[in-house]
Structure formats: C-alpha cells, structure tokens
Amino acid sequence: MESAVTERDESGCEKTSELAIQIYDSSNNQHSEMGNSEKETIYMATTQKEKRPPRSERKRRRHEELLLRKRENRKKKKMEMKERKREHAETQSDDANSKAGMRSREEVRQRCEEGMKTGQIICIDCSLEHLMSSKEKGKLAMQVGRLYGSNRRADKPAHIYLTGLKKGGQLYQEMVNKNSGFENYLIDVAEKTHVELFPMDRIVYLSPDSCIPLDDIDQEKVYVIGGLVDEGIKKNATQDRALEAHIPTARLPIQEHMTRQDGMPTSLVLAVNQVFDILLNFTQTRDWSRALAVGVPRRKGFIAHSNAFSNDQREDHNNTHGNEHINAHSNEKSNKHCKAHGNKESYTHSNEVT
C-alpha cells in the first residue's frame, strides 16, 4: 500500500481525507459508500493538528523536569555518601578487630610463654605409640590438639610436654597432619621419656588402674598422662609401665567426688584431653568437684557431689556407701584393696571425643 503525503496547500486536506476513506474501505473490504457522518469523523481526525501548549505551560513543565532531575541527583549523591561512610566504618571496624585480634593473640602467647616457665608441668607419654593402630594414633593427635586449645584459653596455662615422641615416627606425622601449626605450638616436644627428663621423685604417673586417688596437685611434681587411645581397652598398660620404672601412680578421684546418677548406665572412659582439662581446671580452682564436672561428661552417668547432695546428704551417702569408695592412702593399702575388690570403675584413656 502506497503511503500518502499530505500536501500543505488548499486542496491538501481533501486529498488526505479521500485517501483515508479509501484505506478504510480496503481494510474492511467494503466497496459501498460511507455515510456522511463517518466521512466527517475521518476528515476531522486526519486534518486536526495537535495544539501546542501555551508558553507558560511549557515553562512549568520544564521547571518540574528540572526539579525532578535535581531530586534524583541529590538522592544519588546521598546514597553514594552513605555507601562511602559504610565502607569507611567497615574498614575502621576491620582495623580495630585486627588490632584487637593481634593484641589478643599476643596476650595468649605471653600467657603460654609464662606457663612454660612457671606453669604446672603435665606430660603426655607418647612412647606408647607401638600399642596403637594407625587410626588410634590419628585420634590421639586430635586429642592433643584439643588439650592445647584448652591450655591456650586458660588464665594460667600449664607447661605441656610431649615426651617419647619420635619425630620420624607415624605419631609425630599424625600430630603435624591433624593440627595446623603443630610445629609452632608453645609446648616442649622431646624424644626422651619423662624418666630421662625429670627426677624420679618428682614424677607421678596417672593410671586408670591405680588404686591411689590423687588428693592434690603439687606444683613441684610432674604429672604424666599416658598417651594411649585404646579401642580395645588394654588393661594395666600404663600401670605396668609405671611400675617397671618404679614410678608412683595415682588415679583421678572420681569415686570420691562424683556420684552415680540413678537409672543411668555409668562409664568412666575419658579421653586424654579430658584428663588434661580436669588437671588444668583443678590447678586453678583447687576444687575436685568443679574440675571433674568439666572433664567428665554427664552422659557418663556421674555428677559432682556438689551438684547431687547437700553437705548433710553427702555425709549420709558417704557413710552408707563408704565401701564403694576407694580410700587408700598408701601403696600397701591400695594394693590390698585392689587384690580384694579389683578396680571395677576407673577412668581410662580412649578414643572418646569431646
């Protein structure tokens, strides 16, 4: 269809209207004549020109558009300013947190360094490596990582020794693999055993099979925890090792300071890091009930006396069940007691994970 060009002369309007009528007829396939009213409507629609608004109206519209652009620009600048302030605040916060973190890490390091000078010496006997499988060695390595974390958080860290740990051995490699930054730990790692490092009269070997309860912790003593994860429960492993070296043994006073929960199965299987946590907590609180509550999970079926009884109830309980508690205070008495009654309940180093 050819387009129509409206000519700006006297007959231009008539030509345009006639062409519009033809388009209308062809689009509707109508060849009959149109009514006068319809022709007039088309004529008016094609000839009427859009009326230009007055100057004042045009000026008003331009002013409104200008105001709108200004508002949008102000809003954009305001948002940009907020974003810059937020980024600046985040940068300052990150810097402050970084500085606080650096101060915190420095404080932790200072405490651990002080602990290596004046802290309670606690050894992990790693010379029992030959008694463990590869899986058990990996679990022991993770427990060492946990106890080191506890020591870092302590107000008064202990002086940790890993004794009998051969750097070319599998256990040492597990320590490195399982614990990021192990070689930078603020602990003493020695291939020599505790017997070679310390005087015999200072060493106390903590064994689950000992019948002597540990009444107190002496700052001058060296307390040794058997570094043994034994899924098969190797009975008397640490006790026999200590006796061979003529080292006195002791056990945690769990029977003396904890009470069985009625209706719950009991288990005193503790991990190396749990035993460490108990010793570390006692050095700071001097309270066995609180220290044992930290290291012995409630799922084991035991709770501390202070949480179970009042003083009068505890005295009645001890009088009634005194024969259930081991109160040996010498090697001779404890050996007789062990032979007569056995040590049916004792903590042991295991694959228990805290």
Sequence and secondary structure as in RCSB ss.txt:
>XXXX:A:sequence
MESAVTERDESGCEKTSELAIQIYDSSNNQHSEMGNSEKETIYMATTQKEKRPPRSERKRRRHEELLLRKRENRK
KKKMEMKERKREHAETQSDDANSKAGMRSREEVRQRCEEGMKTGQIICIDCSLEHLMSSKEKGKLAMQVGRLYGS
NRRADKPAHIYLTGLKKGGQLYQEMVNKNSGFENYLIDVAEKTHVELFPMDRIVYLSPDSCIPLDDIDQEKVYVI
GGLVDEGIKKNATQDRALEAHIPTARLPIQEHMTRQDGMPTSLVLAVNQVFDILLNFTQTRDWSRALAVGVPRRK
GFIAHSNAFSNDQREDHNNTHGNEHINAHSNEKSNKHCKAHGNKESYTHSNEVT
>XXXX:A:secstr
       SSTTHHHHHHHHHHHHHHHHTT  S   HHHHHHHHHHHH       HHHHHHHHHHHHHHHHHHHHH
HHHHHHHHHHHHHHHHHHHHHHHHHHHHHHHHHHHHHHHHHHHS EEEEEGGGGGGS HHHHHHHHHHHHHHHHH
HHHSSS  EEEEES  TTSHHHHHHHHHSTTGGG SSEE SS HHHHS GGGEEEE TT  SB     TTSEEEE
E    TT  TTHHHHHHHHTT  EEB  HHHHEEE TTS    EE HHHHHHHHHHHHHH  HHHHHHHHS GGG
SEEEHHHH  HHHHHHHHHHSGGGS    SHHHHHHHHHHH   S  EE S   
